[in-house]
């Protein structure tokens, strides 16, 4: 994503985005709407929505989708939750020098998962003014544990999945 962040924030894959625009991970049909004010965190391109853009709120199971590609079985750790996506194909994230949705003072939980898809720890992060440095430190701490295969970043307020970082 950038040479200025130590880790790569991963958006939804184009295939996952295409599937979610038909039916979400809870089996519900996608119901697009126009963003009124904008600012909704789009997980397909890792940027806030703009007023008037066609978006949808869908249920997404990031660990389940990762596990399907790796053969892992997360069992009870398989979660799904609400995420915003574009209602049409969007081309994914643009190159960036920062982590997405990194508003200073916001609270994030960073959940650590092993190669089997089990939670092996986590931490709360209050995003500092130097957001990229704060995330870099938190990811370095997570990946210092050799058992950690990936980290999910979620909003504390709503529990929404924001992005994933995999072991470099």
TIVO-2410 file (N, C-alpha, C; in nm, 3 decimals):
# residues 168
REC num residu      c1      c2      c3 atome chaine
REC   1      X   0.083  -0.119   0.000     N      A
REC   1      X   0.000   0.000   0.000    CA      A
REC   1      X   0.087   0.125   0.000     C      A
REC   2      X   0.190   0.128   0.080     N      A
REC   2      X   0.272   0.248   0.091    CA      A
REC   2      X   0.409   0.213   0.141     C      A
REC   3      X   0.506   0.295   0.108     N      A
REC   3      X   0.640   0.278   0.161    CA      A
REC   3      X   0.652   0.339   0.300     C      A
REC   4      X   0.554   0.417   0.343     N      A
REC   4      X   0.564   0.487   0.470    CA      A
REC   4      X   0.497   0.414   0.586     C      A
REC   5      X   0.423   0.309   0.559     N      A
REC   5      X   0.370   0.226   0.667    CA      A
REC   5      X   0.449   0.096   0.666     C      A
REC   6      X   0.472   0.041   0.781     N      A
REC   6      X   0.553  -0.081   0.790    CA      A
REC   6      X   0.475  -0.205   0.749     C      A
REC   7      X   0.343  -0.198   0.752     N      A
REC   7      X   0.259  -0.313   0.721    CA      A
REC   7      X   0.154  -0.272   0.618     C      A
REC   8      X   0.096  -0.370   0.552     N      A
REC   8      X  -0.001  -0.343   0.446    CA      A
REC   8      X  -0.143  -0.367   0.496     C      A
REC   9      X  -0.224  -0.265   0.492     N      A
REC   9      X  -0.366  -0.277   0.524    CA      A
REC   9      X  -0.435  -0.338   0.402     C      A
REC  10      X  -0.506  -0.448   0.425     N      A
REC  10      X  -0.570  -0.520   0.316    CA      A
REC  10      X  -0.719  -0.489   0.313     C      A
REC  11      X  -0.767  -0.451   0.195     N      A
REC  11      X  -0.909  -0.429   0.173    CA      A
REC  11      X  -0.975  -0.563   0.140     C      A
REC  12      X  -1.106  -0.563   0.125     N      A
REC  12      X  -1.175  -0.681   0.074    CA      A
REC  12      X  -1.115  -0.715  -0.061     C      A
REC  13      X  -1.108  -0.842  -0.093     N      A
REC  13      X  -1.060  -0.881  -0.226    CA      A
REC  13      X  -1.167  -0.843  -0.329     C      A
REC  14      X  -1.127  -0.822  -0.454     N      A
REC  14      X  -1.227  -0.792  -0.556    CA      A
REC  14      X  -1.334  -0.901  -0.567     C      A
REC  15      X  -1.296  -1.028  -0.551     N      A
REC  15      X  -1.396  -1.135  -0.561    CA      A
REC  15      X  -1.494  -1.130  -0.443     C      A
REC  16      X  -1.444  -1.103  -0.321     N      A
REC  16      X  -1.533  -1.089  -0.206    CA      A
REC  16      X  -1.627  -0.971  -0.226     C      A
REC  17      X  -1.573  -0.860  -0.275     N      A
REC  17      X  -1.656  -0.741  -0.299    CA      A
REC  17      X  -1.765  -0.774  -0.400     C      A
REC  18      X  -1.732  -0.845  -0.508     N      A
REC  18      X  -1.831  -0.882  -0.609    CA      A
REC  18      X  -1.940  -0.971  -0.549     C      A
REC  19      X  -1.901  -1.068  -0.467     N      A
REC  19      X  -1.998  -1.157  -0.404    CA      A
REC  19      X  -2.089  -1.081  -0.309     C      A
REC  20      X  -2.032  -0.990  -0.229     N      A
REC  20      X  -2.110  -0.914  -0.132    CA      A
REC  20      X  -2.210  -0.819  -0.198     C      A
REC  21      X  -2.183  -0.780  -0.321     N      A
REC  21      X  -2.277  -0.693  -0.393    CA      A
REC  21      X  -2.400  -0.769  -0.440     C      A
REC  22      X  -2.396  -0.903  -0.432     N      A
REC  22      X  -2.511  -0.986  -0.465    CA      A
REC  22      X  -2.581  -1.029  -0.336     C      A
REC  23      X  -2.505  -1.100  -0.250     N      A
REC  23      X  -2.558  -1.145  -0.121    CA      A
REC  23      X  -2.445  -1.138  -0.019     C      A
REC  24      X  -2.479  -1.098   0.103     N      A
REC  24      X  -2.375  -1.083   0.205    CA      A
REC  24      X  -2.346  -1.217   0.273     C      A
REC  25      X  -2.254  -1.216   0.367     N      A
REC  25      X  -2.212  -1.340   0.433    CA      A
REC  25      X  -2.316  -1.395   0.530     C      A
REC  26      X  -2.427  -1.324   0.548     N      A
REC  26      X  -2.539  -1.376   0.626    CA      A
REC  26      X  -2.650  -1.426   0.533     C      A
REC  27      X  -2.624  -1.418   0.400     N      A
REC  27      X  -2.720  -1.467   0.302    CA      A
REC  27      X  -2.825  -1.367   0.259     C      A
REC  28      X  -2.812  -1.243   0.302     N      A
REC  28      X  -2.910  -1.140   0.266    CA      A
REC  28      X  -2.870  -1.070   0.136     C      A
REC  29      X  -2.969  -1.034   0.057     N      A
REC  29      X  -2.944  -0.961  -0.068    CA      A
REC  29      X  -2.886  -0.824  -0.037     C      A
REC  30      X  -2.799  -0.778  -0.122     N      A
REC  30      X  -2.740  -0.644  -0.110    CA      A
REC  30      X  -2.848  -0.540  -0.140     C      A
REC  31      X  -2.858  -0.438  -0.056     N      A
REC  31      X  -2.956  -0.331  -0.074    CA      A
REC  31      X  -2.882  -0.198  -0.080     C      A
REC  32      X  -2.849  -0.152  -0.201     N      A
REC  32      X  -2.774  -0.026  -0.215    CA      A
REC  32      X  -2.857   0.095  -0.176     C      A
REC  33      X  -2.786   0.200  -0.137     N      A
REC  33      X  -2.847   0.329  -0.110    CA      A
REC  33      X  -2.744   0.439  -0.139     C      A
REC  34      X  -2.787   0.561  -0.143     N      A
REC  34      X  -2.696   0.674  -0.165    CA      A
REC  34      X  -2.645   0.725  -0.031     C      A
REC  35      X  -2.515   0.744  -0.022     N      A
REC  35      X  -2.458   0.803   0.100    CA      A
REC  35      X  -2.509   0.946   0.110     C      A
REC  36      X  -2.567   0.980   0.221     N      A
REC  36      X  -2.624   1.114   0.239    CA      A
REC  36      X  -2.513   1.214   0.271     C      A
REC  37      X  -2.446   1.194   0.381     N      A
REC  37      X  -2.342   1.287   0.423    CA      A
REC  37      X  -2.203   1.242   0.381     C      A
REC  38      X  -2.187   1.115   0.353     N      A
REC  38      X  -2.055   1.061   0.325    CA      A
REC  38      X  -1.983   1.030   0.455     C      A
REC  39      X  -1.862   0.978   0.444     N      A
REC  39      X  -1.782   0.947   0.561    CA      A
REC  39      X  -1.793   0.803   0.607     C      A
REC  40      X  -1.880   0.723   0.542     N      A
REC  40      X  -1.892   0.582   0.579    CA      A
REC  40      X  -1.764   0.510   0.537     C      A
REC  41      X  -1.703   0.429   0.625     N      A
REC  41      X  -1.576   0.364   0.593    CA      A
REC  41      X  -1.594   0.247   0.495     C      A
REC  42      X  -1.555   0.266   0.371     N      A
REC  42      X  -1.571   0.165   0.267    CA      A
REC  42      X  -1.457   0.064   0.274     C      A
REC  43      X  -1.490  -0.063   0.295     N      A
REC  43      X  -1.386  -0.165   0.310    CA      A
REC  43      X  -1.337  -0.220   0.177     C      A
REC  44      X  -1.404  -0.186   0.068     N      A
REC  44      X  -1.360  -0.231  -0.064    CA      A
REC  44      X  -1.244  -0.146  -0.117     C      A
REC  45      X  -1.237  -0.022  -0.074     N      A
REC  45      X  -1.132   0.069  -0.124    CA      A
REC  45      X  -1.061   0.144  -0.012     C      A
REC  46      X  -1.098   0.114   0.113     N      A
REC  46      X  -1.032   0.171   0.231    CA      A
REC  46      X  -1.029   0.324   0.232     C      A
REC  47      X  -1.146   0.382   0.203     N      A
REC  47      X  -1.161   0.527   0.213    CA      A
REC  47      X  -1.303   0.559   0.255     C      A
REC  48      X  -1.326   0.682   0.304     N      A
REC  48      X  -1.463   0.720   0.339    CA      A
REC  48      X  -1.548   0.742   0.213     C      A
REC  49      X  -1.677   0.713   0.226     N      A
REC  49      X  -1.769   0.739   0.115    CA      A
REC  49      X  -1.784   0.889   0.094     C      A
REC  50      X  -1.824   0.924  -0.026     N      A
REC  50      X  -1.853   1.063  -0.061    CA      A
REC  50      X  -2.005   1.081  -0.067     C      A
REC  51      X  -2.056   1.200  -0.037     N      A
REC  51      X  -2.200   1.222  -0.048    CA      A
REC  51      X  -2.250   1.186  -0.188     C      A
REC  52      X  -2.359   1.110  -0.192     N      A
REC  52      X  -2.420   1.073  -0.318    CA      A
REC  52      X  -2.370   0.942  -0.378     C      A
REC  53      X  -2.260   0.887  -0.326     N      A
REC  53      X  -2.212   0.759  -0.379    CA      A
REC  53      X  -2.309   0.647  -0.345     C      A
REC  54      X  -2.321   0.551  -0.437     N      A
REC  54      X  -2.404   0.433  -0.411    CA      A
REC  54      X  -2.321   0.334  -0.330     C      A
REC  55      X  -2.370   0.305  -0.209     N      A
REC  55      X  -2.301   0.215  -0.118    CA      A
REC  55      X  -2.402   0.116  -0.062     C      A
REC  56      X  -2.352   0.017   0.011     N      A
REC  56      X  -2.440  -0.078   0.077    CA      A
REC  56      X  -2.376  -0.117   0.210     C      A
REC  57      X  -2.460  -0.145   0.306     N      A
REC  57      X  -2.417  -0.199   0.434    CA      A
REC  57      X  -2.447  -0.349   0.429     C      A
REC  58      X  -2.341  -0.429   0.438     N      A
REC  58      X  -2.355  -0.574   0.424    CA      A
REC  58      X  -2.288  -0.644   0.542     C      A
REC  59      X  -2.323  -0.768   0.563     N      A
REC  59      X  -2.261  -0.849   0.666    CA      A
REC  59      X  -2.141  -0.921   0.604     C      A
REC  60      X  -2.027  -0.912   0.672     N      A
REC  60      X  -1.902  -0.965   0.619    CA      A
REC  60      X  -1.835  -1.052   0.725     C      A
REC  61      X  -1.782  -1.167   0.682     N      A
REC  61      X  -1.714  -1.260   0.771    CA      A
REC  61      X  -1.567  -1.271   0.728     C      A
REC  62      X  -1.481  -1.178   0.772     N      A
REC  62      X  -1.344  -1.175   0.722    CA      A
REC  62      X  -1.262  -1.300   0.758     C      A
REC  63      X  -1.278  -1.352   0.878     N      A
REC  63      X  -1.200  -1.469   0.917    CA      A
REC  63      X  -1.245  -1.592   0.837     C      A
REC  64      X  -1.375  -1.606   0.815     N      A
REC  64      X  -1.427  -1.716   0.735    CA      A
REC  64      X  -1.371  -1.712   0.593     C      A
REC  65      X  -1.366  -1.595   0.535     N      A
REC  65      X  -1.314  -1.583   0.399    CA      A
REC  65      X  -1.164  -1.613   0.395     C      A
REC  66      X  -1.088  -1.565   0.494     N      A
REC  66      X  -0.945  -1.596   0.502    CA      A
REC  66      X  -0.926  -1.746   0.518     C      A
REC  67      X  -1.004  -1.809   0.607     N      A
REC  67      X  -0.992  -1.951   0.634    CA      A
REC  67      X  -1.024  -2.035   0.511     C      A
REC  68      X  -1.119  -1.992   0.431     N      A
REC  68      X  -1.153  -2.066   0.309    CA      A
REC  68      X  -1.034  -2.074   0.214     C      A
REC  69      X  -0.950  -1.970   0.214     N      A
REC  69      X  -0.833  -1.970   0.128    CA      A
REC  69      X  -0.712  -2.040   0.186     C      A
REC  70      X  -0.713  -2.064   0.317     N      A
REC  70      X  -0.596  -2.124   0.382    CA      A
REC  70      X  -0.621  -2.265   0.433     C      A
REC  71      X  -0.747  -2.306   0.438     N      A
REC  71      X  -0.780  -2.437   0.493    CA      A
REC  71      X  -0.795  -2.438   0.644     C      A
REC  72      X  -0.788  -2.322   0.707     N      A
REC  72      X  -0.804  -2.312   0.852    CA      A
REC  72      X  -0.950  -2.335   0.890     C      A
REC  73      X  -0.974  -2.365   1.015     N      A
REC  73      X  -1.109  -2.382   1.066    CA      A
REC  73      X  -1.124  -2.298   1.193     C      A
REC  74      X  -1.171  -2.175   1.180     N      A
REC  74      X  -1.178  -2.088   1.297    CA      A
REC  74      X  -1.284  -2.127   1.398     C      A
REC  75      X  -1.369  -2.221   1.366     N      A
REC  75      X  -1.470  -2.266   1.462    CA      A
REC  75      X  -1.553  -2.151   1.514     C      A
REC  76      X  -1.564  -2.144   1.647     N      A
REC  76      X  -1.647  -2.042   1.711    CA      A
REC  76      X  -1.594  -1.900   1.692     C      A
REC  77      X  -1.470  -1.886   1.647     N      A
REC  77      X  -1.414  -1.751   1.626    CA      A
REC  77      X  -1.461  -1.687   1.496     C      A
REC  78      X  -1.533  -1.764   1.416     N      A
REC  78      X  -1.588  -1.712   1.291    CA      A
REC  78      X  -1.697  -1.610   1.326     C      A
REC  79      X  -1.672  -1.485   1.290     N      A
REC  79      X  -1.769  -1.378   1.318    CA      A
REC  79      X  -1.809  -1.311   1.189     C      A
REC  80      X  -1.924  -1.251   1.190     N      A
REC  80      X  -1.962  -1.164   1.079    CA      A
REC  80      X  -2.017  -1.036   1.139     C      A
REC  81      X  -2.003  -0.930   1.064     N      A
REC  81      X  -2.051  -0.802   1.112    CA      A
REC  81      X  -2.070  -0.704   0.998     C      A
REC  82      X  -2.125  -0.589   1.027     N      A
REC  82      X  -2.158  -0.492   0.923    CA      A
REC  82      X  -2.035  -0.419   0.870     C      A
REC  83      X  -2.031  -0.404   0.738     N      A
REC  83      X  -1.930  -0.321   0.671    CA      A
REC  83      X  -1.997  -0.248   0.555     C      A
REC  84      X  -1.943  -0.132   0.523     N      A
REC  84      X  -1.989  -0.058   0.406    CA      A
REC  84      X  -1.901  -0.092   0.287     C      A
REC  85      X  -1.965  -0.106   0.170     N      A
REC  85      X  -1.894  -0.129   0.044    CA      A
REC  85      X  -1.960  -0.045  -0.063     C      A
REC  86      X  -1.887  -0.022  -0.171     N      A
REC  86      X  -1.950   0.040  -0.288    CA      A
REC  86      X  -2.052  -0.057  -0.346     C      A
REC  87      X  -2.160  -0.005  -0.399     N      A
REC  87      X  -2.265  -0.088  -0.459    CA      A
REC  87      X  -2.226  -0.134  -0.600     C      A
REC  88      X  -2.120  -0.077  -0.654     N      A
REC  88      X  -2.066  -0.117  -0.783    CA      A
REC  88      X  -1.917  -0.144  -0.767     C      A
REC  89      X  -1.857  -0.202  -0.870     N      A
REC  89      X  -1.713  -0.224  -0.868    CA      A
REC  89      X  -1.643  -0.090  -0.852     C      A
REC  90      X  -1.536  -0.086  -0.771     N      A
REC  90      X  -1.472   0.042  -0.745    CA      A
REC  90      X  -1.323   0.046  -0.777     C      A
REC  91      X  -1.261  -0.065  -0.803     N      A
REC  91      X  -1.119  -0.065  -0.836    CA      A
REC  91      X  -1.027  -0.080  -0.717     C      A
REC  92      X  -1.082  -0.089  -0.597     N      A
REC  92      X  -0.998  -0.111  -0.480    CA      A
REC  92      X  -0.929   0.013  -0.429     C      A
REC  93      X  -0.839  -0.006  -0.331     N      A
REC  93      X  -0.775   0.109  -0.268    CA      A
REC  93      X  -0.670   0.175  -0.357     C      A
REC  94      X  -0.660   0.305  -0.343     N      A
REC  94      X  -0.554   0.382  -0.409    CA      A
REC  94      X  -0.429   0.377  -0.322     C      A
REC  95      X  -0.312   0.395  -0.380     N      A
REC  95      X  -0.191   0.400  -0.296    CA      A
REC  95      X  -0.205   0.507  -0.188     C      A
REC  96      X  -0.153   0.477  -0.071     N      A
REC  96      X  -0.166   0.570   0.041    CA      A
REC  96      X  -0.040   0.565   0.126     C      A
REC  97      X  -0.017   0.671   0.199     N      A
REC  97      X   0.099   0.677   0.290    CA      A
REC  97      X   0.057   0.659   0.436     C      A
REC  98      X  -0.070   0.627   0.458     N      A
REC  98      X  -0.121   0.610   0.595    CA      A
REC  98      X  -0.210   0.487   0.602     C      A
REC  99      X  -0.243   0.448   0.724     N      A
REC  99      X  -0.340   0.341   0.744    CA      A
REC  99      X  -0.480   0.402   0.729     C      A
REC 100      X  -0.576   0.323   0.681     N      A
REC 100      X  -0.711   0.377   0.661    CA      A
REC 100      X  -0.786   0.398   0.792     C      A
REC 101      X  -0.877   0.493   0.789     N      A
REC 101      X  -0.970   0.519   0.900    CA      A
REC 101      X  -0.895   0.544   1.031     C      A
REC 102      X  -0.783   0.615   1.022     N      A
REC 102      X  -0.693   0.636   1.137    CA      A
REC 102      X  -0.711   0.775   1.195     C      A
REC 103      X  -0.825   0.799   1.257     N      A
REC 103      X  -0.854   0.928   1.319    CA      A
REC 103      X  -0.797   0.930   1.460     C      A
REC 104      X  -0.711   1.026   1.486     N      A
REC 104      X  -0.650   1.037   1.619    CA      A
REC 104      X  -0.758   1.039   1.727     C      A
REC 105      X  -0.734   0.960   1.832     N      A
REC 105      X  -0.827   0.952   1.943    CA      A
REC 105      X  -0.929   0.839   1.931     C      A
REC 106      X  -0.949   0.787   1.809     N      A
REC 106      X  -1.043   0.677   1.791    CA      A
REC 106      X  -0.988   0.550   1.856     C      A
REC 107      X  -1.078   0.467   1.903     N      A
REC 107      X  -1.037   0.341   1.966    CA      A
REC 107      X  -1.052   0.226   1.868     C      A
REC 108      X  -0.950   0.143   1.861     N      A
REC 108      X  -0.952   0.024   1.777    CA      A
REC 108      X  -0.910  -0.096   1.860     C      A
REC 109      X  -0.967  -0.209   1.829     N      A
REC 109      X  -0.919  -0.334   1.885    CA      A
REC 109      X  -0.844  -0.406   1.775     C      A
REC 110      X  -0.728  -0.459   1.809     N      A
REC 110      X  -0.647  -0.535   1.714    CA      A
REC 110      X  -0.648  -0.679   1.762     C      A
REC 111      X  -0.723  -0.764   1.691     N      A
REC 111      X  -0.736  -0.905   1.728    CA      A
REC 111      X  -0.634  -0.986   1.651     C      A
REC 112      X  -0.561  -1.067   1.724     N      A
REC 112      X  -0.455  -1.151   1.666    CA      A
REC 112      X  -0.508  -1.293   1.647     C      A
REC 113      X  -0.480  -1.350   1.530     N      A
REC 113      X  -0.523  -1.485   1.498    CA      A
REC 113      X  -0.404  -1.569   1.456     C      A
REC 114      X  -0.409  -1.699   1.491     N      A
REC 114      X  -0.303  -1.790   1.447    CA      A
REC 114      X  -0.342  -1.855   1.314     C      A
REC 115      X  -0.256  -1.943   1.263     N      A
REC 115      X  -0.278  -2.005   1.133    CA      A
REC 115      X  -0.400  -2.096   1.130     C      A
REC 116      X  -0.449  -2.138   1.248     N      A
REC 116      X  -0.570  -2.220   1.255    CA      A
REC 116      X  -0.696  -2.134   1.261     C      A
REC 117      X  -0.680  -2.002   1.272     N      A
REC 117      X  -0.795  -1.913   1.281    CA      A
REC 117      X  -0.845  -1.891   1.421     C      A
REC 118      X  -0.763  -1.922   1.520     N      A
REC 118      X  -0.801  -1.903   1.660    CA      A
REC 118      X  -0.744  -1.771   1.712     C      A
REC 119      X  -0.818  -1.703   1.800     N      A
REC 119      X  -0.767  -1.580   1.860    CA      A
REC 119      X  -0.654  -1.616   1.955     C      A
REC 120      X  -0.541  -1.547   1.938     N      A
REC 120      X  -0.425  -1.571   2.026    CA      A
REC 120      X  -0.383  -1.443   2.097     C      A
REC 121      X  -0.474  -1.351   2.108     N      A
REC 121      X  -0.445  -1.227   2.179    CA      A
REC 121      X  -0.503  -1.108   2.107     C      A
REC 122      X  -0.478  -0.995   2.164     N      A
REC 122      X  -0.526  -0.871   2.106    CA      A
REC 122      X  -0.491  -0.756   2.196     C      A
REC 123      X  -0.527  -0.638   2.149     N      A
REC 123      X  -0.503  -0.520   2.232    CA      A
REC 123      X  -0.592  -0.407   2.186     C      A
REC 124      X  -0.610  -0.314   2.275     N      A
REC 124      X  -0.683  -0.192   2.248    CA      A
REC 124      X  -0.582  -0.088   2.205     C      A
REC 125      X  -0.614  -0.013   2.102     N      A
REC 125      X  -0.528   0.095   2.055    CA      A
REC 125      X  -0.609   0.223   2.047     C      A
REC 126      X  -0.565   0.323   2.122     N      A
REC 126      X  -0.619   0.458   2.100    CA      A
REC 126      X  -0.527   0.520   1.998     C      A
REC 127      X  -0.582   0.553   1.883     N      A
REC 127      X  -0.498   0.601   1.773    CA      A
REC 127      X  -0.433   0.733   1.813     C      A
REC 128      X  -0.299   0.737   1.812     N      A
REC 128      X  -0.229   0.860   1.851    CA      A
REC 128      X  -0.227   0.961   1.735     C      A
REC 129      X  -0.179   1.081   1.764     N      A
REC 129      X  -0.164   1.183   1.659    CA      A
REC 129      X  -0.078   1.130   1.544     C      A
REC 130      X   0.030   1.061   1.577     N      A
REC 130      X   0.115   0.997   1.475    CA      A
REC 130      X   0.057   0.858   1.451     C      A
REC 131      X  -0.055   0.853   1.379     N      A
REC 131      X  -0.133   0.730   1.364    CA      A
REC 131      X  -0.054   0.616   1.303     C      A
REC 132      X   0.018   0.641   1.195     N      A
REC 132      X   0.093   0.532   1.130    CA      A
REC 132      X   0.196   0.473   1.224     C      A
REC 133      X   0.265   0.558   1.301     N      A
REC 133      X   0.364   0.508   1.396    CA      A
REC 133      X   0.297   0.424   1.505     C      A
REC 134      X   0.180   0.465   1.552     N      A
REC 134      X   0.107   0.390   1.652    CA      A
REC 134      X   0.064   0.253   1.601     C      A
REC 135      X   0.010   0.251   1.479     N      A
REC 135      X  -0.028   0.123   1.420    CA      A
REC 135      X   0.096   0.036   1.397     C      A
REC 136      X   0.204   0.095   1.344     N      A
REC 136      X   0.326   0.018   1.319    CA      A
REC 136      X   0.374  -0.050   1.448     C      A
REC 137      X   0.375   0.023   1.558     N      A
REC 137      X   0.418  -0.036   1.686    CA      A
REC 137      X   0.326  -0.150   1.729     C      A
REC 138      X   0.195  -0.129   1.714     N      A
REC 138      X   0.099  -0.232   1.755    CA      A
REC 138      X   0.112  -0.357   1.669     C      A
REC 139      X   0.133  -0.340   1.539     N      A
REC 139      X   0.151  -0.457   1.452    CA      A
REC 139      X   0.284  -0.526   1.479     C      A
REC 140      X   0.389  -0.449   1.504     N      A
REC 140      X   0.519  -0.510   1.537    CA      A
REC 140      X   0.507  -0.592   1.666     C      A
REC 141      X   0.435  -0.540   1.764     N      A
REC 141      X   0.411  -0.613   1.889    CA      A
REC 141      X   0.336  -0.743   1.860     C      A
REC 142      X   0.235  -0.736   1.776     N      A
REC 142      X   0.156  -0.855   1.744    CA      A
REC 142      X   0.241  -0.960   1.674     C      A
REC 143      X   0.315  -0.919   1.573     N      A
REC 143      X   0.392  -1.015   1.494    CA      A
REC 143      X   0.522  -1.058   1.562     C      A
REC 144      X   0.554  -1.000   1.677     N      A
REC 144      X   0.667  -1.050   1.756    CA      A
REC 144      X   0.635  -1.189   1.810     C      A
REC 145      X   0.507  -1.220   1.821     N      A
REC 145      X   0.464  -1.353   1.860    CA      A
REC 145      X   0.460  -1.439   1.734     C      A
REC 146      X   0.544  -1.541   1.723     N      A
REC 146      X   0.549  -1.621   1.600    CA      A
REC 146      X   0.420  -1.695   1.568     C      A
REC 147      X   0.330  -1.708   1.664     N      A
REC 147      X   0.203  -1.775   1.640    CA      A
REC 147      X   0.105  -1.689   1.561     C      A
REC 148      X   0.125  -1.557   1.560     N      A
REC 148      X   0.029  -1.465   1.497    CA      A
REC 148      X   0.046  -1.468   1.345     C      A
REC 149      X  -0.063  -1.502   1.276     N      A
REC 149      X  -0.064  -1.506   1.129    CA      A
REC 149      X  -0.126  -1.381   1.069     C      A
REC 150      X  -0.225  -1.324   1.138     N      A
REC 150      X  -0.292  -1.205   1.087    CA      A
REC 150      X  -0.355  -1.129   1.202     C      A
REC 151      X  -0.383  -1.001   1.175     N      A
REC 151      X  -0.444  -0.912   1.273    CA      A
REC 151      X  -0.563  -0.845   1.208     C      A
REC 152      X  -0.676  -0.846   1.277     N      A
REC 152      X  -0.794  -0.773   1.231    CA      A
REC 152      X  -0.807  -0.646   1.313     C      A
REC 153      X  -0.829  -0.536   1.245     N      A
REC 153      X  -0.851  -0.406   1.309    CA      A
REC 153      X  -1.001  -0.379   1.304     C      A
REC 154      X  -1.058  -0.355   1.422     N      A
REC 154      X  -1.201  -0.329   1.433    CA      A
REC 154      X  -1.226  -0.202   1.514     C      A
REC 155      X  -1.337  -0.136   1.483     N      A
REC 155      X  -1.380  -0.020   1.561    CA      A
REC 155      X  -1.436  -0.070   1.693     C      A
REC 156      X  -1.403  -0.003   1.801     N      A
REC 156      X  -1.454  -0.043   1.932    CA      A
REC 156      X  -1.603  -0.010   1.943     C      A
REC 157      X  -1.643   0.107   1.894     N      A
REC 157      X  -1.780   0.153   1.914    CA      A
REC 157      X  -1.883   0.058   1.856     C      A
REC 158      X  -1.863   0.010   1.733     N      A
REC 158      X  -1.961  -0.073   1.664    CA      A
REC 158      X  -1.910  -0.214   1.639     C      A
REC 159      X  -1.782  -0.240   1.663     N      A
REC 159      X  -1.726  -0.372   1.637    CA      A
REC 159      X  -1.700  -0.401   1.491     C      A
REC 160      X  -1.716  -0.299   1.408     N      A
REC 160      X  -1.701  -0.318   1.264    CA      A
REC 160      X  -1.557  -0.350   1.226     C      A
REC 161      X  -1.542  -0.443   1.135     N      A
REC 161      X  -1.414  -0.476   1.077    CA      A
REC 161      X  -1.368  -0.359   0.991     C      A
REC 162      X  -1.244  -0.314   1.009     N      A
REC 162      X  -1.190  -0.205   0.927    CA      A
REC 162      X  -1.093  -0.255   0.821     C      A
REC 163      X  -0.993  -0.332   0.864     N      A
REC 163      X  -0.899  -0.390   0.767    CA      A
REC 163      X  -0.819  -0.500   0.833     C      A
REC 164      X  -0.745  -0.573   0.751     N      A
REC 164      X  -0.664  -0.685   0.796    CA      A
REC 164      X  -0.518  -0.660   0.762     C      A
REC 165      X  -0.430  -0.707   0.847     N      A
REC 165      X  -0.286  -0.705   0.820    CA      A
REC 165      X  -0.238  -0.848   0.840     C      A
REC 166      X  -0.164  -0.898   0.741     N      A
REC 166      X  -0.110  -1.034   0.750    CA      A
REC 166      X   0.038  -1.028   0.782     C      A
REC 167      X   0.089  -1.138   0.838     N      A
REC 167      X   0.230  -1.148   0.869    CA      A
REC 167      X   0.310  -1.117   0.744     C      A
REC 168      X   0.408  -1.026   0.757     N      A
REC 168      X   0.487  -0.990   0.638    CA      A
REC 168      X   0.572  -1.107   0.589     C      A
***
